[in-house]
Amino acid sequence: MDPVMLRKLAYTAVLVVVINLFFHILKRYARRTQQRLEIRKSRYFAIKRLLSMMSLVVHLVLLIIVWNLNLRSVWVSATGILALIAISFFAVWSLIGNILAGFILYFTSPFKVDDIIEIMPDEVAGAVLAINTFYTVLMDDEKNYINIPNSMFFQRYIRVIKTRKPQPSTDMHQN
């Protein structure tokens, strides 16, 4: 193996160990200070997160120096990866939002199947036919089906016009 490559690998190993040890000591010191001065745990966790982020930045900077990477190519790669993450997050966000909203609608039950609701200020009204994972299905007065994304129910006012009536019990033991 190339001696330059071996030297870079050795420097990398030493740097990773030293940086991790240094930040581990800083986190222990922060923990002891938090206990000694009775600082709230939330403050300690914020400091711990900050130290972790600083550790990551120091790792990246020193490894870029050790491996003699071109900063321009590192920057282009990083921004490209961040752009892909942002695009995929944006594309998936509406799906995740609608799924989460569907679960919240299911468990909080602001309206139920067969209720007649109106979404304001859009003035969309109808009987709730189904509450699905991604959308809720309404049927308006003209028998049209309206699919409304579940997340929309958390962005608009919902008025329940008429709730379903409880069904009379059919007790088989009545005489």
C-alpha positions, -999 to +999 in steps of 0.1 A: +000+000+000+011+035-007+030+051+023+011+084+018-022+066+020-011+047+051-001+080+067-034+096+059-053+066+073-032+068+105-039+105+108-076+099+102-077+072+130-058+094+154-080+125+147-112+106+151-101+091+184-087+124+198-117+145+187-142+120+201-123+118+234-121+156+236-158+161+230-167+132+253-147+150+281-165+183+273-199+165+276-189+150+309-178+184+321-211+199+310-230+171+328-211+177+360-216+214+358-253+209+352-256+187+383-233+210+405-252+242+395-286+225+393-292+237+358-323+224+341-318+192+321-332+209+290-303+233+290-278+204+294-294+186+265-291+217+243-255+221+252-249+184+245-265+188+211-244+218+204-212+199+213-223+170+191-228+194+161-194+211+168-178+177+169-192+168+135-180+201+120-145+196+135-144+161+122-154+172+087-130+202+086-100+182+098-107+152+076-109+175+046-075+189+055-059+155+061-072+141+029-064+173+010-098+174-006-108+202-030-132+225-011-150+233-043-159+196-050-168+190-014-192+220-015-207+210-049-213+174-035-227+187-002-251+211-019-262+185-044-269+160-017-288+186+004-308+196-027-318+159-033-328+156+004-348+188+002-367+177-029-374+143-016-386+157+017-408+182+000-423+154-023-430+131+006-441+157+031-477+160+018-481+122+020-467+120+055-488+150+065-520+134+052-512+100+068-505+117+102-537+139+098-557+107+091-545+091+123-553+122+143-588+125+127-593+088+135-584+091+172-598+126+180-630+121+160-640+157+153-665+142+129-676+107+121-688+088+091-724+098+082-719+133+098-727+162+076-699+187+077-689+220+061-654+232+055-651+269+059-644+294+043-643+271+012-681+264+016-676+227+008-702+206+025-714+170+024-719+138+043-688+120+054-687+087+036-652+075+046-621+087+064-592+070+046-554+072+052-548+101+028-582+117+023-617+119+035-646+113+011-677+135+012-709+133-008-725+167-015-762+174-020-759+167-057-745+132-051-709+142-061-680+126-044-654+150-029-620+138-019-604+161+007-568+156+018-568+149+056-543+176+063-568+202+050-590+196+081-562+211+102-559+242+080-596+252+078-626+255+101-649+225+102-685+229+111-704+197+119-739+205+107-756+173+116-743+143+136-756+109+131-783+098+154-776+069+178-793+037+165-821+024+186-810-008+204-828-039+193-828-059+225-838-095+217-849-101+253-878-076+251-914-091+253 
